[in-house]
Amino acid sequence: MKSEKIGIASAFLPLIAASLVLAGCEHPADTQTVPSAAAKSELSDWPRISSAIAPNPAMEARIQGIVAGMTLTQKVGQMTQTDISAATPEDVRRYYLGGILNGGDSQPYGARFATFAQWRELTSQYHAAALATDMPVRIPLIWGTDAVHGHGIVRGASIFPHNIGLGAAHDPELIAAIAAVVGAQVRATGIDWVFAPTLAVVQNYRWGRSYESYSSDPALVREYAAAYVAGLQGTFANEANAVATAKHFIGDGGTNDGVDRGVNLSNHLQMIKVHAQGYVGAIGAGVQTVMVSYNSWNDLAEGRDHGKMHGAKSLLTDVLKDRMGFDGFIISDWNGIAEVPGCKPDSCARSINAGIDMVMVPEQWKSFIANTVEQVRRGEIPMSRIDDAVTRILRVKMRAGLFDRKPGQFPGSESTLQARPLARRAVRESLVLLKNNDAALPLARNRRILVVGKSADSLRNQAGGWSLDWQGTKNKNADFPAGDTILAGIREAAGDANVVYSETAENVAPSDFDAIIAVVGEGPYAEMKGDIAGIQSLALSSRYPEDYAVLRKVSGHGKPVITVLVSGRPMYANDLLNLSDAFVAAWLPGTEGKGVADILFADAPRAAQHDFHGSLPFAWPRMPCQASFDDSVEPLFRRGYGLTYANPQRLATLETPSAAEGCAPR
């Protein structure tokens, strides 16, 4: 596999390595690990980090002069970011808006599938409007987008595996290469800023954003953070570089019971050693923006409740800016200031005083500007805090080269949206082989293959959330013109005439085939909608009974059954594992489903062109209600587990405890 690597990230490796040295830890181990005594001592407090992007005195003097010439209204306008569905280019000009974004369901002109030309046309209009104000020095706009696994909102763009799959690959050079492509994709459409990488270190799989996390191993998250930022931003010497965002600060992956926007109960050292490590890597690599998390942090051990992160000065200013040395700007999340007690979506002096520099106000932005201006005039927000926020925003815009760009000038072309060989390679590296009894894999080509399961022919399920729309639920195969299903890959590998597909295994005789491939798993979801709440279990067969039903139909006929699980988190699947001769965790592979078949089939008899590369980025549950792990709970497979063709092992029949009564109240 190493010979396949694309050299796009090689120039960034020294920068990545430097950020890891700053963290005082080694590279991630292949299994569950505990920091050494030396590492524990080095991680006892918030570290001071030297950014790869050093301050520029001449730039700082220029910024100071610009800020001195701005009115209060202009300054607050720069601190405001709204959605394209709620503000026109004329609004940008009139109100001096500093930022714009397209939310997960927002596209140019309200279209479901805006064309590449329409993206370029509209971004040009917004950027031109920002440079048409009456300000003495006209300040360019910065446009952000959630390109969390490729420029997924643009039809025809390559969509990469979600982070959980990339975590299984354990390949920072791959991450840097993907990030560089994402930068080129968004810049080709006129966008400057990517709301990625997500640096959550997920502790509970009930959380609906688990697939946005690379791993439960903070060392891997730290390494990937540095690689992603280096790949996306570079040194801003290339027109295809974009501004990165480290998110969500801090502790979003560790909320109690995995509740979205819930409370993190970590103690001080746990927050530093686990949830802060991604920010160590990202800041060291020069990340320019940090997005605040919706969660709160209550450190019960020290008796200190920091409250909602959007109002936590102790974290945003005292830790992130002052202790860790972050000199970019902090952006709130979508209406995140409304999470703070006493605040509303359009009014929160406490958030700005806490250290938020740009506020994402997707709808009520006009009243936000008016309210904030009035709060400054009443003395509720010091002018020094406003000036600091605007200084940071201008610093990022200058560093990113936005002051030097002209509207309507784009790097790349529509073909820049596609990076299919890299995306296919990423799929291959992300797959984890959990079971392969009696060498059921690899499969010989030109054999009769029965394919079953709802996810075999579903780009919607492959791509998951944040794909063409926020939750990813509106999509059908035709919506992905530059993608292939897993079924398409199987047909290509085995020969179309040798493959029969029956989603539910109705009216087919499994014994008539040489092998059966079942592609099952979760449907798409994103934040808020994806939580497994209440007493519900993580049992796949309970959540998706059709998957268990189809496996029951095809197993026990004397033919090998290969199950491919498409999911955004580890799932309890002992019953499905028992019905399968081979079992592959494919996570959410994105648009290049053929990457799955690349691994499943041999080129020559029993000789695979590609062996399995991935290992589990999270432990795998043994019990239906096992959503998190500690030293007292033994998972079915520990983090780092993964079979290869070169290293086979046999998996015995597993116990299948029932979850019919649900899980005990938590």
C-alpha positions in Angstrom: 0.0 0.0 0.0 2.8 2.4 0.7 3.8 2.5 -2.9 0.5 4.0 -3.8 1.0 7.1 -1.8 0.5 10.4 -3.6 3.4 12.8 -2.9 1.2 15.9 -2.6 1.7 16.0 1.2 5.4 15.3 1.4 6.4 18.9 1.7 4.2 19.3 4.8 5.6 16.4 6.7 8.3 18.5 8.6 5.6 20.9 9.7 3.4 18.0 10.9 6.3 16.5 12.8 7.1 19.7 14.5 3.5 20.1 15.8 3.7 16.6 17.3 7.0 17.4 19.1 5.1 20.4 20.7 2.6 17.9 22.1 5.3 15.9 23.8 3.9 12.5 22.7 4.8 9.7 20.3 2.9 8.6 17.3 -0.3 6.7 18.0 0.0 3.0 18.9 -2.0 0.3 17.2 -3.9 -0.6 20.3 -5.5 1.1 23.2 -2.8 3.0 25.0 -2.2 4.9 28.2 0.2 7.9 28.2 3.6 7.2 29.7 4.7 8.8 32.9 6.8 11.3 31.0 3.9 12.1 28.7 1.6 12.6 31.6 3.9 15.1 33.2 4.3 17.0 29.9 0.5 17.1 29.5 -0.3 18.4 33.0 -1.4 21.9 31.8 -2.4 23.7 28.7 0.7 23.9 26.4 2.1 27.0 24.8 2.3 26.3 21.0 4.4 28.0 18.4 2.4 28.3 15.1 3.9 27.5 11.8 2.6 31.0 10.7 4.7 33.6 12.5 3.5 37.2 13.2 4.5 39.8 10.6 5.2 43.2 12.1 4.5 45.1 8.9 1.2 43.3 8.5 0.3 44.1 12.1 1.0 47.8 11.5 -1.1 47.8 8.4 -4.0 46.2 10.3 -3.7 48.6 13.1 -4.1 51.5 10.7 -7.2 50.0 9.0 -8.9 49.3 12.4 -8.2 52.9 13.5 -10.0 54.2 10.5 -13.2 52.1 10.9 -16.5 53.1 12.5 -18.1 51.0 15.2 -20.8 49.8 12.8 -18.1 48.8 10.3 -16.2 46.8 12.9 -19.3 44.9 14.1 -20.2 44.2 10.5 -16.8 42.6 10.1 -17.6 40.4 13.1 -20.8 39.2 11.5 -21.2 36.1 9.4 -24.6 35.1 7.9 -26.0 32.6 5.4 -26.4 33.2 1.7 -30.1 32.4 2.2 -30.6 35.4 4.4 -28.3 38.1 3.0 -27.7 39.4 -0.5 -24.5 40.8 -2.0 -26.1 44.3 -1.5 -26.4 43.5 2.2 -22.7 42.7 2.3 -21.9 46.1 0.8 -24.4 48.1 2.9 -23.7 46.5 6.3 -19.9 45.8 5.8 -20.4 42.1 6.5 -17.1 40.3 7.2 -18.2 36.8 6.5 -20.8 34.7 4.6 -21.4 31.0 4.5 -23.5 28.4 2.8 -25.1 26.2 5.4 -25.7 22.5 4.8 -28.9 23.2 2.9 -28.0 26.5 1.2 -26.9 26.7 -2.4 -26.8 29.6 -4.9 -30.2 31.0 -5.9 -32.0 28.5 -3.6 -31.2 25.7 -6.0 -31.1 22.1 -5.0 -28.2 21.4 -7.4 -26.6 24.7 -8.3 -24.2 24.4 -11.3 -20.5 25.0 -11.0 -21.0 28.2 -13.0 -23.7 29.4 -10.6 -21.4 28.8 -7.7 -18.7 30.9 -9.3 -21.2 33.6 -10.4 -22.6 34.1 -6.9 -19.3 34.0 -5.0 -18.1 36.6 -7.4 -21.0 38.8 -6.7 -20.6 38.6 -2.9 -16.8 39.2 -3.1 -17.3 42.2 -5.4 -19.9 43.6 -3.0 -17.5 43.6 -0.1 -15.0 45.6 -2.2 -17.7 48.2 -3.1 -18.3 49.7 0.3 -17.6 53.3 1.3 -14.8 52.3 3.8 -11.5 54.1 3.5 -9.8 50.6 3.1 -12.2 48.1 1.6 -12.0 44.7 3.3 -12.6 41.5 1.4 -15.2 39.0 2.4 -14.4 35.5 3.7 -16.8 32.7 2.7 -17.1 29.5 4.7 -18.5 26.1 3.9 -18.8 22.7 5.5 -16.6 20.7 3.1 -16.0 18.1 5.8 -15.3 15.2 3.4 -14.9 16.9 0.1 -16.8 19.9 -1.3 -19.9 17.7 -0.7 -22.6 20.3 -1.3 -21.5 20.8 -4.9 -23.0 18.2 -7.3 -20.3 16.3 -9.1 -17.5 16.8 -6.5 -15.6 13.8 -5.2 -16.7 12.9 -1.7 -14.1 11.2 0.5 -14.7 8.8 3.3 -15.9 10.5 6.5 -13.3 11.0 9.2 -14.0 7.8 11.0 -12.9 5.8 7.9 -9.9 8.0 7.5 -9.0 7.3 11.1 -8.9 3.6 10.3 -6.4 4.3 7.5 -3.7 5.6 10.0 -2.1 7.6 7.2 -1.4 11.3 7.8 0.0 11.8 4.3 -3.3 10.6 2.9 -5.1 13.2 5.1 -2.8 16.0 3.9 -3.4 15.0 0.3 -7.2 14.9 0.8 -7.1 18.3 2.5 -5.1 19.8 -0.4 -7.8 18.5 -2.8 -10.6 20.0 -0.7 -8.8 23.3 -0.7 -8.6 23.2 -4.5 -12.3 22.2 -4.8 -13.6 25.0 -2.7 -11.3 27.6 -4.2 -12.4 26.6 -7.7 -15.9 27.7 -6.7 -14.8 31.0 -5.2 -14.9 29.9 -1.5 -12.0 30.7 0.8 -12.7 28.9 4.1 -13.4 25.3 5.1 -15.1 24.4 8.4 -12.8 21.5 8.9 -11.1 19.5 10.4 -13.3 18.2 13.2 -11.1 17.3 16.1 -13.6 15.6 18.4 -12.2 12.6 20.3 -15.4 10.6 20.6 -16.0 8.7 23.8 -19.6 7.5 23.3 -21.0 6.1 20.0 -24.5 7.3 20.8 -23.4 10.7 19.6 -24.8 11.3 16.1 -21.5 13.0 15.0 -19.3 10.0 15.8 -18.3 9.6 12.2 -16.8 13.1 12.2 -14.2 11.9 14.7 -11.0 10.3 13.4 -10.4 8.2 16.5 -10.7 7.8 20.2 -6.9 8.0 20.3 -6.0 11.7 21.0 -2.5 11.1 19.5 -3.9 10.1 16.1 -6.3 13.1 16.2 -3.4 15.4 17.0 -1.3 14.0 14.1 -4.2 14.2 11.6 -5.1 17.7 12.7 -1.6 18.9 11.8 -1.7 17.0 8.5 -5.1 18.3 7.5 -4.2 22.0 8.3 -0.9 21.7 6.5 -2.6 20.2 3.4 -5.5 22.6 3.3 -3.7 25.9 4.1 -0.1 25.2 3.1 1.7 28.5 3.5 -1.0 30.3 1.6 1.4 30.6 -1.3 -0.9 28.7 -3.6 -4.2 30.0 -5.0 -5.7 26.6 -4.2 -5.0 26.9 -0.4 -8.0 27.6 1.8 -8.4 28.7 5.5 -8.9 25.8 7.9 -11.0 25.6 11.0 -10.2 23.5 14.0 -13.5 22.5 15.6 -15.4 22.3 17.9 -13.5 23.8 20.9 -13.7 22.0 23.3 -14.9 18.6 24.4 -17.7 18.0 21.9 -16.7 14.4 21.6 -16.9 13.7 25.3 -20.4 14.7 26.3 -22.1 12.6 29.0 -24.0 9.7 27.3 -23.0 11.1 23.9 -25.8 13.7 23.9 -25.4 16.3 21.2 -24.8 19.7 22.7 -24.6 18.1 26.1 -22.2 18.4 29.1 -18.7 17.1 29.2 -17.8 15.9 32.7 -14.0 15.4 32.1 -11.6 16.6 34.7 -8.9 19.2 34.0 -6.2 16.7 32.9 -8.6 14.6 30.8 -9.7 17.7 28.9 -6.0 18.5 28.2 -4.8 15.0 27.5 -7.8 13.8 25.4 -9.9 16.6 24.0 -7.3 19.3 23.5 -4.7 17.3 21.6 -6.2 18.0 18.2 -5.8 21.7 18.8 -2.2 21.2 19.7 -1.6 19.7 16.3 -3.8 22.2 14.4 -2.4 25.4 16.1 1.2 24.1 15.6 0.4 23.7 11.9 -0.9 27.2 11.7 -4.7 26.8 11.7 -6.2 30.3 11.4 -9.7 29.8 12.8 -11.2 27.8 15.6 -15.0 27.1 15.9 -16.6 27.0 19.3 -18.5 23.9 20.4 -22.2 23.7 21.5 -21.4 21.7 24.5 -20.7 22.7 28.1 -17.9 21.6 30.5 -18.5 20.9 34.1 -15.3 19.8 35.8 -16.8 18.1 38.8 -13.4 17.0 40.2 -12.3 20.6 40.6 -15.8 21.9 41.4 -15.7 24.3 38.4 -18.6 24.5 35.9 -17.3 26.4 32.8 -20.8 26.4 31.3 -21.5 26.6 27.6 -18.4 27.0 25.5 -19.9 29.9 23.7 -19.7 31.9 26.9 -16.6 30.4 28.5 -14.0 33.2 28.7 -11.9 30.8 30.8 -11.5 28.6 27.8 -11.8 30.8 24.7 -9.6 33.7 25.9 -7.6 32.5 28.9 -6.7 29.1 27.5 -7.0 29.2 23.7 -5.7 32.7 23.1 -3.5 33.5 26.1 -2.2 30.1 27.2 -2.0 28.2 23.9 -1.1 31.3 21.9 -3.7 31.1 19.1 -3.6 34.4 17.2 -6.2 33.7 14.5 -9.9 34.3 15.0 -12.6 32.4 16.9 -15.9 31.7 15.1 -19.1 30.7 16.8 -21.2 27.8 15.5 -24.6 28.2 13.8 -26.7 30.3 16.2 -24.3 29.0 18.9 -24.5 32.2 21.0 -28.1 31.3 21.8 -26.8 28.3 23.8 -25.5 30.8 26.4 -27.9 31.5 29.3 -29.4 34.9 29.0 -28.6 35.2 25.3 -30.5 35.1 22.1 -29.5 34.3 18.5 -29.1 38.0 17.8 -27.7 39.2 21.1 -24.9 38.0 23.4 -22.4 40.4 24.8 -21.2 37.6 27.0 -20.0 35.5 24.0 -18.1 38.4 22.5 -16.5 39.2 25.8 -15.7 35.5 26.2 -13.5 35.8 23.1 -15.6 35.0 20.1 -14.4 37.2 17.2 -16.8 36.4 14.4 -20.4 35.4 15.2 -22.3 33.1 12.9 -25.8 34.6 12.8 -27.4 32.8 9.9 -30.7 34.6 10.0 -31.1 37.5 12.5 -27.9 39.3 11.6 -29.4 42.8 11.2 -30.7 42.9 14.7 -27.4 41.3 15.9 -25.4 44.1 14.4 -27.8 46.7 16.0 -27.8 45.0 19.4 -24.0 44.6 19.5 -23.4 48.2 18.5 -25.7 49.3 21.3 -24.0 47.0 23.8 -20.7 48.6 23.0 -22.2 52.1 23.4 -23.6 51.1 26.8 -20.2 49.8 27.9 -21.3 46.1 28.0 -18.6 45.2 25.5 -15.3 47.1 25.7 -14.1 48.8 22.5 -10.8 47.1 23.1 -12.5 43.7 22.7 -14.1 44.8 19.4 -10.8 46.1 18.1 -9.1 42.8 19.1 -11.8 40.8 17.3 -11.5 42.9 14.1 -7.7 42.8 14.2 -7.8 39.0 14.3 -10.2 38.8 11.4 -8.1 41.1 9.3 -5.0 39.2 10.2 -6.5 36.0 8.9 -7.8 37.6 5.7 -4.4 39.1 5.0 -2.4 35.9 5.8 -4.8 34.0 3.5 -4.2 36.5 0.6 -7.8 37.6 0.4 -6.7 41.3 0.1 -4.7 40.4 -3.0 -7.6 38.5 -4.9 -9.9 40.0 -7.4 -13.5 38.8 -7.7 -14.1 36.5 -10.6 -10.6 35.1 -10.7 -10.6 31.4 -9.8 -8.0 28.8 -9.7 -8.8 25.5 -11.3 -11.9 24.5 -13.3 -14.9 22.3 -13.0 -12.7 19.2 -13.3 -10.9 20.3 -10.1 -14.0 19.1 -8.2 -13.0 15.5 -9.0 -10.2 13.5 -7.4 -11.5 10.0 -8.0 -8.2 8.0 -7.8 -7.4 9.6 -4.5 -10.9 9.1 -3.1 -10.8 5.4 -4.3 -7.5 4.9 -2.6 -8.9 6.4 0.6 -11.7 3.9 0.6 -9.3 1.0 0.2 -7.1 2.2 3.1 -10.1 2.8 5.4 -11.6 -0.7 5.2 -11.2 -2.9 8.3 -11.4 -6.7 8.0 -13.0 -8.0 11.3 -13.6 -11.6 10.3 -12.3 -13.9 7.5 -13.0 -17.5 8.5 -11.8 -20.2 6.1 -10.2 -17.5 3.8 -13.6 -16.5 2.5 -11.8 -13.5 1.1 -10.4 -12.5 -1.4 -13.0 -13.7 -3.9 -12.0 -15.0 -7.3 -13.1 -13.0 -10.3 -15.5 -14.4 -12.9 -17.5 -16.3 -10.3 -21.2 -16.2 -9.7 -21.9 -13.5 -7.1 -25.3 -12.8 -5.4 -25.4 -9.3 -3.9 -28.0 -8.4 -1.3 -28.7 -5.6 1.2 -30.1 -2.1 1.0 -26.7 -0.3 0.9 -25.2 -2.2 -2.0 -26.7 0.1 -4.6 -27.0 3.3 -2.5 -24.7 6.3 -2.9 -27.0 8.0 -0.4 -26.0 5.5 2.3 -22.3 5.4 1.2 -21.9 9.2 1.5 -23.9 9.7 4.7 -24.6 13.2 6.2 -23.1 16.4 4.9 -23.4 15.2 1.3 -25.4 17.5 -1.1 -27.5 18.4 1.9 -27.2 18.7 5.7 -28.5 15.3 6.8 -27.8 13.5 3.5 -31.3 12.0 3.4 -32.7 13.6 0.2 -30.3 11.9 -2.2 -30.6 9.2 -4.8 -27.9 7.7 -7.0 -28.5 10.0 -9.9 -27.6 12.9 -7.7 -24.0 11.8 -7.7 -23.0 11.9 -11.4 -19.3 11.3 -10.5 -19.7 8.4 -8.2 -20.0 4.6 -8.1 -21.9 2.4 -5.7 -20.4 -0.7 -4.1 -22.5 -2.8 -6.4 -21.0 -1.1 -9.4 -17.6 -2.0 -8.1 -18.6 -5.6 -7.6 -20.0 -5.8 -11.1 -16.8 -4.4 -12.5 -14.6 -6.8 -10.5 -16.7 -10.0 -11.1 -18.1 -9.3 -14.5 -21.5 -7.8 -14.9 -23.0 -11.1 -16.2 -21.8 -12.9 -13.1 -23.6 -10.6 -10.6 -27.2 -10.7 -9.5 -28.6 -8.1 -7.1 -31.6 -8.6 -4.9 -31.9 -6.0 -2.1 -34.1 -8.3 0.1 -32.9 -11.7 -1.3 -36.4 -12.4 -2.5 -36.9 -15.0 -5.4 -33.2 -16.0 -5.5 -31.5 -19.2 -4.5 -28.2 -18.6 -2.7 -27.0 -22.1 -3.4 -26.9 -21.2 -7.1 -24.1 -18.8 -6.5 -20.4 -19.1 -5.6 -20.5 -16.4 -3.0 -22.9 -13.9 -1.4 -22.0 -10.3 -0.6 -24.4 -8.5 1.8 -24.0 -4.7 2.0 -25.9 -3.5 5.1 -25.8 -0.7 7.6 -27.0 2.7 8.7 -28.9 5.3 6.7 -27.6 8.8 6.5 -27.8 11.3 9.4 -25.9 14.3 10.8 -25.9 16.3 14.0 -29.0 16.4 16.1 -30.8 13.8 14.1 -28.2 11.0 14.5 -28.1 10.5 18.3 -29.1 7.1 19.6 -31.0 8.3 22.6 -33.0 7.0 25.6 -32.9 3.2 26.1 -32.1 2.4 22.5 -29.3 0.0 21.9 -26.4 0.0 19.4 -27.6 -3.3 17.9 -27.7 -3.0 14.2 -30.4 -5.7 13.9 -32.6 -3.8 16.2 -32.1 -0.5 14.5 -32.3 -1.9 11.0 -34.1 -5.3 11.2 -34.1 -5.6 7.4 -30.3 -6.2 7.6 -30.6 -9.2 9.9 -33.5 -10.5 7.9 -31.6 -10.5 4.6 -28.6 -12.2 6.2 -30.8 -14.9 7.6 -32.1 -15.6 4.1 -28.7 -16.0 2.5 -26.6 -17.7 5.2 -26.5 -21.5 5.9 -26.6 -22.5 2.2 -23.1 -23.8 2.0 -21.8 -20.7 0.2 -19.5 -18.1 1.8 -21.3 -14.9 3.0 -19.3 -11.7 3.0 -20.9 -8.8 4.9 -19.9 -5.2 4.3 -21.1 -2.9 7.0 -21.7 0.7 6.0 -22.0 2.8 9.2 -21.0 6.0 10.9 -19.9 4.3 14.1 -19.0 1.0 15.5 -22.2 -1.1 15.9 -23.1 -4.2 18.0 -23.3 -6.9 15.3 -22.5 -10.2 16.9 -25.6 -11.8 15.3 -24.5 -10.6 11.9 -20.9 -11.6 12.4 -22.1 -15.1 13.3 -24.1 -15.3 10.0 -21.1 -14.1 8.0 -17.9 -15.9 6.9 -16.2 -12.6 6.4 -17.1 -9.2 7.8 -15.8 -5.8 6.6 -16.3 -2.4 8.3 -16.5 0.0 5.5 -17.6 3.1 7.5 -19.0 5.8 5.2 -16.9 5.5 2.1 -18.2 8.4 0.0 -18.6 8.3 -3.7 -16.0 5.8 -4.7 -17.7 2.5 -3.9 -15.4 0.7 -6.3 -12.7 1.0 -3.7 -14.5 -1.6 -1.7 -14.4 -4.2 -4.5 -10.7 -3.4 -5.0 -10.1 -5.2 -1.8 -12.7 -8.0 -1.9 -11.5 -9.6 -5.2 -8.3 -11.2 -6.2 -6.5 -10.5 -9.5 -5.1 -14.0 -9.7 -6.3 -17.1 -7.9 -6.2 -16.3 -4.2 -3.8 -13.4 -4.8 -5.2 -10.0 -4.0 -3.9 -6.9 -5.7 -4.7 -4.9 -2.5 -4.5 -6.2 1.0 -6.5 -4.7 3.9 -4.8 -1.7 5.4 -7.2 -0.3 8.0 -7.4 -1.0 11.7 -10.2 0.1 14.1 -10.0 3.7 15.1 -12.4 2.9 18.0 -13.0 -0.2 20.0 -15.9 -2.4 18.8 -18.8 -3.2 21.1 -19.3 -6.7 22.5 -22.7 -6.0 24.0 -25.8 -4.2 22.6 -25.7 -1.4 25.1 -21.9 -0.9 25.1 -21.5 2.6 23.8 -18.3 3.6 25.5 -15.3 1.9 27.0 -13.0 2.1 30.0 -10.5 -0.3 31.6 -13.3 -2.3 33.2 -15.1 -3.1 30.0 -13.7 -5.5 27.5 -14.8 -4.7 23.9 -15.2 -7.4 21.2 -12.3 -5.9 19.3 -9.9 -3.3 20.8 -8.9 -0.2 19.0 -6.1 -1.1 16.5 -7.6 -4.5 15.6 -7.8 -5.4 11.9 -7.0 -8.5 9.9 -5.2 -8.8 6.7 -4.9 -11.5 4.0 -1.3 -11.9 5.1 -2.3 -12.3 8.8 -5.4 -14.4 9.0 -7.2 -15.3 12.3 -10.3 -17.3 13.0 -13.2 -15.8 14.8 -15.2 -18.1 17.0 -19.0 -18.1 17.3 -20.0 -15.1 19.4 -22.6 -14.9 22.2 -25.6 -12.9 21.2 -27.2 -11.2 24.3 -30.6 -9.8 23.7 -31.4 -6.1 23.7 -35.1 -6.6 23.3 -35.8 -4.7 26.6 -33.5 -1.8 25.6 -30.7 -0.4 27.7 -30.9 0.5 31.3 -31.7 4.2 31.9 -28.5 6.2 31.9 
